[in-house]
Amino acid sequence: MFTKEFAVIREGEVLIIELWYQYNARKLVRERKLELTEQLLEEARVAFPPPTN
């Protein structure tokens, strides 16, 4: 889904970006065998910036 080009994304729309952070936070959860927490989500926001496309 993240490699697909979207026809219309409005300025200020953050849904796809929040999905990106959730996706990467859940990858960290699986790797570390932890529970999803706000701290882990924040770590994903810092460690995995959204791709430019």
N, C-alpha and C positions, 0 to 999 in steps of 0.2 A: 504494500500500500504506500510506503514512503517513497518508492521510486516512480510511482504513477504521477503524471502531470495533471493538475487540476485546472479545469476551465476557468473557474472564478473563485478567487479567495479575496475577500474584502480586507481592506486595510484595518488593522487592529484585531482581526480574527485570530484567536489563539488556540482554538480547539485542536488543530492538527499538531501544534507545538506541544500542547499539554499531553496529547497522545504519545508523542515522541518521548517525552520525559518519563511517562508511565511505563512505556515499553522498555526503556533502558533500565529503569529502576527494578522492574520485574526480572530482567536478566541478571542484575546484581543479586536479587533475592535468591534466584536459582543457584548462582555460582557460590554464594556464601551460606546457603541454607539458613536464611534468616526470615523474619516476618517483614512485610512491607511497612515501613514507618515514614513519617514526614521527614525525618533526618536522612533516610536513604533516598527519598525522592529529591531532597535538596542536593544531595551528593551527585545524583544523576543529572540535575540541572547544571551543575558546575562542570562535571566530567564529560558530558555528552551534549555539546551545543548542537542545535539543529543544523542539518546540512543546508547549504546555500540554495540548492534547487528546491 
